[in-house]
Amino acid sequence: MMKKNTTIFLLSSVVAFFGCNKEASTHFNSDNYPVFSAGMEVLSTKTELGESNTVVWNAGDEVAVFNKNTQLLKYRAQSAGAETVLEAAGAQGESGTALSANVAFYPYSASALCIENEGTFTVVTTVPEIQTYKPGSFGPGAPMMAVSSTGNFGFRNVFGCLKLQFTGSGSVKSIAVTGNNGEALAGTVSVSMAADGEPTFTFTTPSTTTVTLDCGEGVALSGEPTPFYIFLPARDYTKGITINVTMADGPEIPAISTGASLTVGRSAICPMAACKLVGIETEQMTESGFTIKFCNSCYAYNKINVANGNNSGVERKKGEENEYSTKYSLYGSTREYDHSAENFSSQMGQYSPKLLLRGTSSGWTSLHGIGGTLVQPNADCKESGFDDYDYTYPDYHSFGGRRRQAALVVDLGESCNVASIGLVNWTRNDGGSPKGHLKGVEFYVSDDAEFKFTPAYGAYRKDYDYENYANPSENSWTLIAKEDNLPVSTGPDDTEWVDVPYSVLVSGKAKGHLLKIRFLTNTALDGATGYSARELYVKKATNLD
């Protein structure tokens, strides 16, 4: 590794040195410089690039060479192929300081500098933010470096390669890639390498966070996937990447985001699944056609009159249907508050999940504990040790113990491609300021013929997997979208939309008639652990079937 202070000093010295010399020697003679052989590293991946994954030279490719000296030399490839001969074509400056090995870097830049520090060589150069489309491969400019004490250069790739695959109609004009965590992708870079080692890199100012593949007049798409290759810095993209495609003709394409972490390996191809490029047309569905099929809010019970908390003589209804369409029954528990009431003091009617679908300013919240936290959802899905149903009589427990996240399942009334889900994250006014509790939420779809759920009956089901209760899993659910930090709505009519990622939507994976919502985390306002949603809205894509 380079010593930081030494590196700064040496870089300053090299910059000063080149500033005092002519831009090019007027006495250059290629016969005074050695000829080098140059081979390339094979890309390591199961996804082929050509027949052998070998990046090939083009005749005339220009390479920066430091012939055991910091003087910058321009060399050119004499032939095309996996191996070539490099011959000198020019010199930048007339002298330099000694290096202990030969160093080469592709692509050539007239501003490239080379320094040595304890056997490690660093080339300071630039990586272009505009790349050129090349059929079946990536265009020129993918950085490579070689260090050798002989006349043979074995170039190693500095970056990796992202392989995108698109189907559809029309032609792709350009593709822009951006890291979702603000990663530098092009600009000024320092690449370090020891003899027989692997290159490492560090971006410095100025740099850019977006690279663009220029496809010229356009690359025509078809029903078969067309590959597009873009070289990217090798690293973990912890928040994924976003891809913006511009069409030469045809509709505007929404941004495509991976969402999850993505790793681009050095000298490797990172393939993305084929994605259809099509403009999305949407229509907002009518919530009056929705039906709540499941909700594990602690304020939703089968309606049985209970006076003063006394449940004597009440029979548990084990076989009752598991939906809220009419009776708001769920799992055969013994009671329900009067949902016609509109305030907390009158039997908590305002907390009924049915209010989500009324299309009114009334709302639903699963609010567990004004005075303290009763539900503690954990990343490891372990129970919190707190009990939402810890009242004075034991059989009040709806399913025999604790739960984690609140969950809701809605039948949309038709099978459709869910493009976006909207929630009003607003529960009440506090001195004129709105409050919302919901923060983290996940959305799933299922196109199974019916909603399936095996209810839990408290002490009668000691063998029951209570994690399933917070996340009904007996249907074939597909995660289609999530939001870790849902904004608080500014009022009862302010809908916060969560879009289904474009690649998921066009793949058909977001199609279903059952929508499951998992309320994962909250803002814990006033020490309460709650999940709030005042209204639910859904937009469907109308042109994907």
VEXKE-170969 format. One record per residue (C-alpha): chain; x, y, z. Coordinates in Angstrom, 3 decimals, always signed. Each point is the difference from the previous one (the first is absolute). Example, Ala and Ser with C-alpha at 12.3 -4.5 7.8 and 13.67 -1.06 7.14 Angstrom:
2
("A" (+12.300 -4.500 +7.800)) ("A" (+1.370 +3.440 -0.660)) 
***
This chain:
545
("A" (+0.000 +0.000 +0.000)) ("A" (+1.167 +3.547 -0.666)) ("A" (+0.883 +2.314 +2.813)) ("A" (-2.396 +2.907 -0.186)) ("A" (+2.446 +2.831 +0.653)) ("A" (+2.611 -1.419 -2.351)) ("A" (-2.577 -0.410 -2.752)) ("A" (-1.088 +3.629 +0.212)) ("A" (+3.578 +1.177 -0.146)) ("A" (+0.862 -2.146 -2.975)) ("A" (-3.126 +0.969 -1.902)) ("A" (+0.810 +3.645 +0.550)) ("A" (+3.533 -0.576 -1.251)) ("A" (-1.182 -1.778 -3.136)) ("A" (-2.525 +2.702 -0.807)) ("A" (+2.653 +2.655 +0.427)) ("A" (+2.406 -1.969 -2.171)) ("A" (-2.406 -0.303 -2.919)) ("A" (-0.982 +3.612 +0.354)) ("A" (+3.568 +1.026 -0.819)) ("A" (+0.337 -2.091 -3.141)) ("A" (-1.258 +0.268 -3.533)) ("A" (-3.198 -1.787 -0.898)) ("A" (+1.874 -2.384 -2.308)) ("A" (+3.553 -0.691 -0.922)) ("A" (+1.099 +1.393 -3.354)) ("A" (+2.713 -2.671 -0.222)) ("A" (-2.147 -3.112 +0.394)) ("A" (+1.310 -3.084 -1.761)) ("A" (-1.902 -3.261 +0.515)) ("A" (+3.192 -1.978 -0.654)) ("A" (+1.336 +1.293 +3.318)) ("A" (-2.753 -1.750 +1.946)) ("A" (-0.593 -3.715 +0.587)) ("A" (-2.846 -2.016 -1.503)) ("A" (-2.327 -1.702 +2.490)) ("A" (-2.317 -2.955 -0.342)) ("A" (-3.425 +0.415 +1.598)) ("A" (-2.493 -2.614 +1.104)) ("A" (-3.383 +0.427 +1.698)) ("A" (-1.696 -1.534 +3.001)) ("A" (-2.982 -2.281 -0.645)) ("A" (-3.228 +1.170 +1.588)) ("A" (-1.057 -2.304 +2.824)) ("A" (-3.688 -0.803 -0.379)) ("A" (-2.436 -2.613 -1.205)) ("A" (-1.598 +2.571 -2.270)) ("A" (+1.925 +0.035 -3.227)) ("A" (+1.397 +3.035 -1.739)) ("A" (+0.748 -1.303 -3.442)) ("A" (+1.222 -3.589 -0.161)) ("A" (+2.622 +0.060 +2.749)) ("A" (-0.772 +3.051 +2.189)) ("A" (+3.284 +1.498 -1.205)) ("A" (+0.147 +3.737 -0.528)) ("A" (+1.898 +0.619 -3.220)) ("A" (+2.271 +2.724 -1.274)) ("A" (-0.889 +2.105 -3.001)) ("A" (+2.766 +1.086 -2.336)) ("A" (+0.878 +3.597 +0.855)) ("A" (-1.037 -0.175 +3.675)) ("A" (+2.122 +2.507 +1.923)) ("A" (+1.706 -0.927 +3.278)) ("A" (+1.867 +2.097 +2.560)) ("A" (+3.413 -1.578 +0.694)) ("A" (+2.586 +0.939 +2.612)) ("A" (+3.227 -1.714 -1.110)) ("A" (+1.626 -0.312 +3.445)) ("A" (-0.302 +3.756 +0.053)) ("A" (-2.719 +2.499 +0.912)) ("A" (+0.179 +1.499 -3.503)) ("A" (-3.363 -0.608 -1.673)) ("A" (+0.215 -1.917 -3.280)) ("A" (-2.770 -0.679 -2.489)) ("A" (-0.060 -3.545 -1.428)) ("A" (-2.340 -1.483 -2.611)) ("A" (-1.299 -3.509 -0.516)) ("A" (+1.222 -1.313 -3.338)) ("A" (-2.674 -2.637 -0.555)) ("A" (-3.388 -1.181 +1.228)) ("A" (-0.507 -3.001 +2.269)) ("A" (+0.497 -1.286 +3.532)) ("A" (+3.727 +0.680 -0.337)) ("A" (+1.792 +2.714 -1.900)) ("A" (+3.280 +1.870 -0.318)) ("A" (+0.311 +3.514 +1.413)) ("A" (+2.297 +2.438 -1.796)) ("A" (+0.910 +3.510 +1.119)) ("A" (-1.845 +2.839 -1.731)) ("A" (+0.942 +3.072 +2.010)) ("A" (+1.425 +1.440 +3.203)) ("A" (-1.431 +2.538 +2.435)) ("A" (+2.912 +1.973 +1.419)) ("A" (+3.700 -0.651 -0.481)) ("A" (+1.102 -1.571 +3.256)) ("A" (-1.230 -1.497 +3.255)) ("A" (+1.017 -1.795 +3.177)) ("A" (+0.860 -3.667 +0.212)) ("A" (-2.514 -2.761 +0.711)) ("A" (+0.919 -3.555 +0.984)) ("A" (-2.311 -1.597 -2.597)) ("A" (-1.879 +0.659 -3.213)) ("A" (-3.540 +1.245 +0.504)) ("A" (-2.798 +0.134 -2.580)) ("A" (-3.529 +1.326 +0.177)) ("A" (-2.901 -0.090 -2.440)) ("A" (-1.531 +2.245 -1.220)) ("A" (+2.635 +2.605 -0.763)) ("A" (-0.408 +3.487 +1.410)) ("A" (+2.392 +2.885 -0.627)) ("A" (-0.382 +0.996 +3.660)) ("A" (+0.810 -3.424 +1.484)) ("A" (+2.579 -0.032 +2.803)) ("A" (+1.882 -2.892 +1.592)) ("A" (+1.643 -0.204 +3.409)) ("A" (+1.617 -2.814 +1.965)) ("A" (-0.208 -0.571 +3.730)) ("A" (+1.673 -3.040 +1.588)) ("A" (-0.569 -2.277 -2.979)) ("A" (-3.534 +1.160 -0.705)) ("A" (-0.628 +2.019 -3.147)) ("A" (-2.813 +2.527 -0.256)) ("A" (-1.318 +1.463 -3.229)) ("A" (-2.099 +3.144 +0.318)) ("A" (-2.283 +0.420 -2.995)) ("A" (-3.635 +0.473 -0.998)) ("A" (-2.848 -2.389 -0.797)) ("A" (-2.549 +1.307 -2.536)) ("A" (-3.608 +0.516 +1.042)) ("A" (-1.191 -0.637 -3.575)) ("A" (+0.464 -3.525 -1.364)) ("A" (-0.630 -1.150 -3.563)) ("A" (-2.285 -2.911 -0.834)) ("A" (+1.641 -2.995 -1.631)) ("A" (-2.072 -2.995 -1.141)) ("A" (+0.661 -3.059 +2.151)) ("A" (+2.577 +1.717 +2.221)) ("A" (+0.798 +3.277 +1.715)) ("A" (+1.517 +2.947 -1.814)) ("A" (+3.547 +1.349 +0.244)) ("A" (+1.314 +1.529 +3.181)) ("A" (-0.472 -2.706 +2.658)) ("A" (+3.077 +0.598 +2.206)) ("A" (+2.791 -2.605 +0.169)) ("A" (+3.420 +0.090 +1.643)) ("A" (+3.184 -2.026 -0.237)) ("A" (+3.305 -0.026 +1.920)) ("A" (+2.987 -1.967 -1.332)) ("A" (+3.784 -0.085 +0.313)) ("A" (+0.253 -1.622 -3.453)) ("A" (-1.292 +0.797 -3.466)) ("A" (-3.274 -1.831 +0.527)) ("A" (-3.086 +1.724 +1.358)) ("A" (-2.806 -2.079 +1.507)) ("A" (-2.839 +2.516 +0.277)) ("A" (-2.506 -0.354 +2.823)) ("A" (-3.477 +1.490 -0.036)) ("A" (-0.580 +2.710 +2.591)) ("A" (-3.807 +0.041 -0.191)) ("A" (-2.779 -2.504 -0.634)) ("A" (-2.739 -0.118 -2.591)) ("A" (-3.763 +0.446 +0.402)) ("A" (-2.044 -1.945 -2.547)) ("A" (-3.488 +1.361 -0.654)) ("A" (-2.497 -1.862 -2.174)) ("A" (-3.029 +1.637 -1.543)) ("A" (-2.913 -1.155 -2.129)) ("A" (-2.791 +1.991 -1.582)) ("A" (-0.539 +2.213 -3.012)) ("A" (+1.701 +3.217 -1.014)) ("A" (+3.677 +0.897 +0.300)) ("A" (+2.160 +0.817 +3.011)) ("A" (+1.753 +3.356 -0.337)) ("A" (+1.941 +0.038 +3.282)) ("A" (+0.194 -1.676 +3.401)) ("A" (+1.025 +1.882 +3.157)) ("A" (+1.075 -1.860 +3.152)) ("A" (+0.154 +1.591 +3.457)) ("A" (+0.911 -1.539 +3.358)) ("A" (-2.778 +0.439 +2.554)) ("A" (+2.493 +0.848 +2.740)) ("A" (+1.782 +2.754 -1.919)) ("A" (+2.959 -2.136 -1.083)) ("A" (+2.583 +1.590 -2.316)) ("A" (-0.083 -1.759 -3.372)) ("A" (+2.274 +2.116 -2.196)) ("A" (+2.424 +2.912 +0.126)) ("A" (+3.409 +0.330 +1.611)) ("A" (+1.242 -3.320 +1.348)) ("A" (+3.178 -1.340 +1.608)) ("A" (+0.680 -3.625 -0.887)) ("A" (+2.641 -1.867 +2.023)) ("A" (+1.648 -3.305 -0.742)) ("A" (+3.094 -1.953 +0.986)) ("A" (+1.824 -2.400 -2.295)) ("A" (-2.085 -3.190 -0.366)) ("A" (-2.747 +1.573 +2.143)) ("A" (-3.552 +1.111 -0.658)) ("A" (-0.899 +3.641 -0.613)) ("A" (-1.929 +2.077 +2.512)) ("A" (-1.453 +3.444 -0.574)) ("A" (-1.090 +3.161 +1.793)) ("A" (-1.983 +2.829 -1.542)) ("A" (+0.956 +3.575 +0.806)) ("A" (-1.398 +3.389 -0.938)) ("A" (-1.316 +0.630 -2.588)) ("A" (-2.165 -3.072 -0.456)) ("A" (-3.518 -0.782 -1.185)) ("A" (-2.696 -2.337 +1.311)) ("A" (-1.549 -0.886 -3.359)) ("A" (+1.361 -1.735 -3.087)) ("A" (-1.849 -0.041 -3.318)) ("A" (+0.152 -2.521 -2.823)) ("A" (-0.380 +1.857 -3.310)) ("A" (-1.798 -2.218 -2.502)) ("A" (+0.332 +2.379 -2.953)) ("A" (-3.075 +0.160 -2.201)) ("A" (-1.571 -2.786 +2.023)) ("A" (+0.198 -3.751 +0.535)) ("A" (-3.148 -1.776 -1.186)) ("A" (-1.738 -2.351 +2.448)) ("A" (-1.965 -3.164 -0.712)) ("A" (-1.720 -2.840 +1.797)) ("A" (+3.402 -1.534 +0.773)) ("A" (+2.211 +1.642 +2.672)) ("A" (+2.527 +2.468 -1.404)) ("A" (+3.102 +0.329 +2.247)) ("A" (+1.553 +3.320 +0.982)) ("A" (+3.359 +0.014 +1.823)) ("A" (+1.153 +2.841 +2.257)) ("A" (+3.251 -0.076 +1.960)) ("A" (-0.371 +1.090 +3.616)) ("A" (+2.315 +0.317 +3.005)) ("A" (+0.275 -3.353 +1.764)) ("A" (-1.685 +0.306 +3.391)) ("A" (-3.091 -0.764 +2.031)) ("A" (-2.784 +2.403 -0.918)) ("A" (-1.673 -0.248 +3.383)) ("A" (-3.223 +1.736 -1.025)) ("A" (-0.036 -1.299 -3.541)) ("A" (+0.056 +1.979 -3.228)) ("A" (-2.486 +1.958 -2.085)) ("A" (-0.146 -0.310 -3.779)) ("A" (-1.564 +2.665 -2.223)) ("A" (-0.641 -1.023 -3.596)) ("A" (-0.619 +2.563 -2.734)) ("A" (-1.704 -1.265 -3.137)) ("A" (+0.781 +1.325 -3.455)) ("A" (-3.663 -0.603 -0.742)) ("A" (-2.879 -1.289 +2.044)) ("A" (-1.293 +0.744 +3.507)) ("A" (+1.770 +1.471 +3.018)) ("A" (+1.398 -2.788 +2.152)) ("A" (-0.235 +0.347 +3.814)) ("A" (+3.176 -0.290 +2.041)) ("A" (+1.070 -3.577 +0.698)) ("A" (+1.457 -0.610 +3.451)) ("A" (+1.452 -3.182 +1.450)) ("A" (-0.994 +1.117 +3.482)) ("A" (+2.067 -2.635 +1.781)) ("A" (+3.779 -0.180 +0.254)) ("A" (+1.927 -0.800 -3.173)) ("A" (+3.588 -1.201 -0.294)) ("A" (+2.140 +0.644 -3.063)) ("A" (+3.121 -2.125 +0.215)) ("A" (+3.365 +1.004 -1.387)) ("A" (+0.549 -1.547 -3.423)) ("A" (-3.454 -1.598 +0.113)) ("A" (-3.296 +0.430 -1.791)) ("A" (-3.003 +0.753 +2.191)) ("A" (-3.081 -1.059 -1.999)) ("A" (-3.434 +1.482 +0.611)) ("A" (-3.186 -1.858 -0.862)) ("A" (-1.605 +0.875 -3.322)) ("A" (-2.444 +2.896 +0.279)) ("A" (-2.684 +1.100 -2.433)) ("A" (+0.029 +3.690 -0.889)) ("A" (-3.515 +1.355 -0.304)) ("A" (-1.721 +3.179 +1.069)) ("A" (-2.339 -0.560 +2.944)) ("A" (-3.609 +1.162 -0.064)) ("A" (-1.771 -0.045 +3.371)) ("A" (-3.477 +0.349 +1.391)) ("A" (-1.001 +0.531 +3.611)) ("A" (-2.247 -2.747 +1.286)) ("A" (-3.184 +0.622 +1.971)) ("A" (+0.480 -0.862 +3.651)) ("A" (-3.679 -0.740 +0.381)) ("A" (+0.702 -3.254 -1.828)) ("A" (+2.606 -1.081 +2.537)) ("A" (-0.688 -2.471 +2.792)) ("A" (+2.113 -0.512 +3.097)) ("A" (+0.718 -3.701 +0.304)) ("A" (+2.370 +0.057 +2.934)) ("A" (+1.269 +2.352 +2.669)) ("A" (+1.803 -0.741 +3.229)) ("A" (-0.773 +3.348 +1.598)) ("A" (-0.764 -0.606 +3.650)) ("A" (-3.154 +2.119 -0.293)) ("A" (-1.738 -2.268 -2.521)) ("A" (-2.143 -2.725 +1.497)) ("A" (-3.085 -2.000 -0.853)) ("A" (-2.898 +1.995 +1.372)) ("A" (-1.380 -1.479 +3.208)) ("A" (-1.490 +2.148 +2.715)) ("A" (+2.267 +0.086 +3.022)) ("A" (-0.821 +2.098 +3.036)) ("A" (+2.761 +1.430 +2.176)) ("A" (+2.586 -2.443 -1.294)) ("A" (-1.929 -3.006 +1.294)) ("A" (+0.087 -2.808 -2.537)) ("A" (-1.843 -2.620 +2.033)) ("A" (-2.178 -2.246 -2.107)) ("A" (+1.592 +1.067 -3.291)) ("A" (+0.819 -2.895 -2.299)) ("A" (+3.134 +0.107 -2.152)) ("A" (-0.912 -0.438 -3.672)) ("A" (+2.823 -2.070 -1.443)) ("A" (-1.504 -0.638 -3.424)) ("A" (-0.910 +3.537 -0.913)) ("A" (+1.111 +1.277 -3.423)) ("A" (+3.202 +2.047 -0.101)) ("A" (-1.037 +3.239 -1.610)) ("A" (-1.427 +3.401 +0.760)) ("A" (-2.330 +0.320 -2.977)) ("A" (-3.193 +0.093 +2.081)) ("A" (+0.445 -0.967 +3.641)) ("A" (+3.634 +1.062 +0.236)) ("A" (+0.715 -3.396 +1.486)) ("A" (+3.583 -1.180 -0.121)) ("A" (+1.025 -3.051 +1.894)) ("A" (-2.968 -0.838 +2.211)) ("A" (+0.989 +2.221 +2.874)) ("A" (-2.739 +0.962 +2.443)) ("A" (-0.760 +3.691 -0.365)) ("A" (+0.106 +3.136 -2.109)) ("A" (-0.319 +3.643 +0.993)) ("A" (-2.833 +1.932 -1.538)) ("A" (+1.529 +1.212 -3.259)) ("A" (-2.762 +2.498 -0.589)) ("A" (+1.455 +2.203 +2.709)) ("A" (+2.220 +2.844 -1.180)) ("A" (+2.272 +0.669 +2.933)) ("A" (+2.270 -1.833 +2.381)) ("A" (-2.116 +0.592 +3.085)) ("A" (-3.006 -1.614 -1.686)) ("A" (+1.323 -3.531 -0.428)) ("A" (+2.896 +0.912 -2.278)) ("A" (-2.031 +0.066 -3.209)) ("A" (+2.555 +2.249 -1.683)) ("A" (+2.542 -2.804 +0.100)) ("A" (-1.945 -2.425 -2.178)) ("A" (+1.925 -1.127 -3.104)) ("A" (-3.178 +0.307 -2.049)) ("A" (+0.438 +3.781 +0.156)) ("A" (+2.976 -0.347 -2.344)) ("A" (-2.390 -0.755 -2.840)) ("A" (-2.751 +2.511 +0.641)) ("A" (+1.445 +2.753 -2.167)) ("A" (-0.639 +2.491 +2.773)) ("A" (+2.155 +2.119 +2.275)) ("A" (-0.396 -2.580 +2.736)) ("A" (+2.968 -2.309 +0.332)) ("A" (+1.334 -3.140 +1.572)) ("A" (+2.900 -0.456 +2.296)) ("A" (+1.272 -3.048 +1.780)) ("A" (+1.220 +1.923 +3.007)) ("A" (+1.490 -2.162 +2.701)) ("A" (+0.675 +1.863 +3.185)) ("A" (-0.320 +3.739 +0.487)) ("A" (+1.988 -0.207 +3.211)) ("A" (+2.753 -2.300 -1.167)) ("A" (+1.285 -2.391 -2.594)) ("A" (-1.865 -3.291 -0.101)) ("A" (+1.027 -1.230 -3.444)) ("A" (+3.678 -0.117 -0.868)) ("A" (+0.569 -1.370 -3.511)) ("A" (+3.546 -1.271 -0.319)) ("A" (+2.116 -0.626 -3.096)) ("A" (+0.536 -3.590 +1.119)) ("A" (-3.788 -0.500 +0.275)) ("A" (+0.222 -1.073 +3.635)) ("A" (-2.838 +0.754 +2.361)) ("A" (+0.369 +3.087 +2.132)) ("A" (-1.065 -1.430 +3.348)) ("A" (-2.938 +2.387 +0.151)) ("A" (-3.616 -1.040 -0.423)) ("A" (-2.566 +2.159 -1.785)) ("A" (-2.784 -1.988 +1.654)) ("A" (+1.184 -0.013 +3.590)) ("A" (-3.339 +0.810 +1.623)) ("A" (-1.545 -1.328 +3.178)) ("A" (-1.429 -3.212 -1.431)) ("A" (+2.228 -2.518 -1.793)) ("A" (-2.340 -1.094 -2.806)) ("A" (-0.102 +3.571 -1.305)) ("A" (+3.245 -0.785 -1.762)) ("A" (-1.007 -0.173 -3.634)) ("A" (+2.596 -2.530 -1.039)) ("A" (+1.785 -1.064 +3.128)) ("A" (+2.781 +2.491 +0.362)) ("A" (+2.075 +2.674 -1.644)) ("A" (+0.359 +1.265 -3.494)) ("A" (+2.404 +2.120 -1.956)) ("A" (-1.109 +2.100 -2.969)) ("A" (-3.556 +0.879 -0.909)) ("A" (-1.187 -1.505 -3.281)) ("A" (-2.946 +0.629 -2.300)) ("A" (-1.273 -1.908 -3.055)) ("A" (-2.361 +1.636 -2.488)) ("A" (-1.838 -1.635 -2.889)) ("A" (+0.176 +2.543 -2.844)) ("A" (-2.974 -1.553 -1.722)) ("A" (+1.908 -0.738 -3.221)) ("A" (+3.327 -1.388 -1.116)) ("A" (+2.167 +2.899 -1.143)) ("A" (+3.580 +1.225 -0.317)) ("A" (+0.488 +2.106 +3.127)) ("A" (+2.071 +3.031 -0.993)) ("A" (-0.185 +2.167 +3.108)) ("A" (-1.481 -0.060 +3.498)) ("A" (-1.034 +3.128 +1.868)) ("A" (-0.470 +0.452 +3.736)) ("A" (-1.011 +3.075 +1.946)) ("A" (+2.446 -0.050 +2.906)) ("A" (-1.940 +2.390 +2.215)) ("A" (-1.920 -0.745 +3.147)) ("A" (-0.908 +3.142 +1.897)) ("A" (+0.810 +3.610 +0.755)) ("A" (+2.274 +0.970 +2.857)) ("A" (-0.264 +3.709 +0.568)) ("A" (-0.717 +0.495 -3.685)) ("A" (+2.862 -2.233 -1.160)) ("A" (-0.784 -3.329 -1.678)) ("A" (+1.520 -3.185 +1.317)) ("A" (+0.653 -3.311 -1.677)) ("A" (+1.463 -3.112 +1.502)) ("A" (+0.800 -2.193 -2.984)) ("A" (+3.618 -0.128 -1.180)) ("A" (+0.874 -3.412 -1.472)) ("A" (-2.435 -1.952 -2.164)) ("A" (+0.093 -2.927 -2.441)) ("A" (-2.450 -0.971 -2.759)) ("A" (-0.635 -3.488 -1.395)) ("A" (-2.392 -1.429 -2.597)) ("A" (-1.504 -3.418 -0.579)) ("A" (-2.148 -1.217 -2.856)) ("A" (-1.127 -3.141 +1.776)) ("A" (-3.656 -0.819 -0.484)) ("A" (-0.855 +0.766 +3.629)) ("A" (+1.533 +1.363 +3.152)) ("A" (+1.240 -2.756 +2.284)) ("A" (+0.798 +0.356 +3.667)) ("A" (+0.034 -2.507 +2.828)) ("A" (-1.221 +1.857 +3.091)) ("A" (+1.616 -0.269 +3.381)) ("A" (-2.132 -0.692 +3.050)) ("A" (+2.114 +1.099 +2.900)) ("A" (+0.757 -2.773 +2.433)) ("A" (-1.754 -2.484 -2.297)) ("A" (+2.813 +0.350 -2.557)) ("A" (+3.260 -0.228 +1.901)) ("A" (+1.624 -1.525 -3.101)) ("A" (-0.947 +2.944 -2.208)) ("A" (+2.723 +2.054 -1.710)) ("A" (-0.898 +3.470 +1.230)) ("A" (+2.399 +1.618 -2.483)) ("A" (-2.456 -1.155 -2.645)) ("A" (-2.677 +1.980 +1.781)) ("A" (+1.817 +3.273 -0.575)) ("A" (+0.818 -1.039 -3.551)) ("A" (-2.653 -2.315 -1.516)) ("A" (+2.045 -2.342 -2.153)) ("A" (-2.443 -2.622 -1.180)) ("A" (-0.451 +1.822 -3.303)) ("A" (+2.684 +0.410 -2.662)) ("A" (+1.082 +3.520 +0.921)) ("A" (+2.453 +2.094 -2.033)) ("A" (+1.690 +3.065 +1.493)) ("A" (-0.565 +2.795 -2.524)) ("A" (+0.982 +3.194 +1.844)) ("A" (+1.179 +1.371 +3.317)) ("A" (+0.697 +3.322 +1.643)) ("A" (+2.290 +0.382 +3.010)) ("A" (-0.785 +3.640 +0.697)) ("A" (-3.535 +0.876 -1.059)) ("A" (-0.552 +3.749 +0.373)) ("A" (-2.643 +1.275 +2.397)) ("A" (-2.952 +1.414 -1.923)) ("A" (-0.608 +3.710 +0.370)) ("A" (-3.719 -0.572 +0.468)) ("A" (-2.855 -2.482 -0.368)) ("A" (-0.037 +0.361 -3.797)) ("A" (+3.766 -0.251 -0.621)) ("A" (+0.734 -3.420 -1.514)) ("A" (+3.522 -1.406 +0.202)) ("A" (+0.586 -2.276 -3.000)) ("A" (+2.373 -2.950 -0.131)) ("A" (+0.745 -1.059 -3.577)) ("A" (+0.626 -3.584 -1.004)) ("A" (+3.476 -0.150 -1.614)) ("A" (-0.258 +0.127 -3.766)) ("A" (+1.851 -3.271 -0.578)) ("A" (-2.339 -1.814 +2.418)) ("A" (-3.082 +1.515 -1.593)) ("A" (+0.855 -0.836 -3.627)) ("A" (+1.090 -3.515 +0.982)) ("A" (-3.591 -0.837 +0.974)) ("A" (+0.993 -0.806 +3.595)) ("A" (-2.187 +2.822 +1.363)) ("A" (-3.212 -1.538 -1.305)) ("A" (-2.573 -1.239 +2.482)) ("A" (-3.382 +0.610 +1.563)) ("A" (+1.154 -0.314 +3.618)) ("A" (+2.106 +2.816 +1.426)) ("A" (+1.813 -0.590 +3.286)) ("A" (+1.360 +2.949 +1.968)) ("A" (+2.448 -0.490 +2.850)) ("A" (+0.404 +2.982 +2.319)) ("A" (+3.562 -0.504 +1.186)) ("A" (+1.330 +3.027 +1.859)) ("A" (-1.289 +3.249 +1.363)) ("A" (+1.123 +3.349 +1.340)) ("A" (-0.899 -0.879 +3.602)) ("A" (-1.579 +3.385 +0.668)) ("A" (-0.777 +0.696 +3.649)) ("A" (+1.550 -3.323 +0.933)) ("A" (-2.771 -1.842 -1.836)) ("A" (+0.684 -2.800 -2.389)) ("A" (-2.585 +0.292 -2.701)) ("A" (-0.662 -0.337 -3.698)) ("A" (-2.270 +2.482 -1.696)) ("A" (-1.691 +0.097 -3.363)) ("A" (-2.939 +2.293 -0.596)) ("A" (-0.894 -1.097 -3.527)) ("A" (+1.170 -2.610 -2.514)) ("A" (+0.254 +0.584 -3.753)) ("A" (+1.300 -2.204 -2.824)) ("A" (+0.993 +0.798 -3.587)) ("A" (+0.050 -2.814 -2.549)) ("A" (+1.952 -0.155 -3.267)) ("A" (-2.500 -0.324 -2.827)) ("A" (+2.243 -0.798 -2.990)) ("A" (+2.078 -2.999 +1.124)) ("A" (-2.385 -2.901 -0.620)) 
***
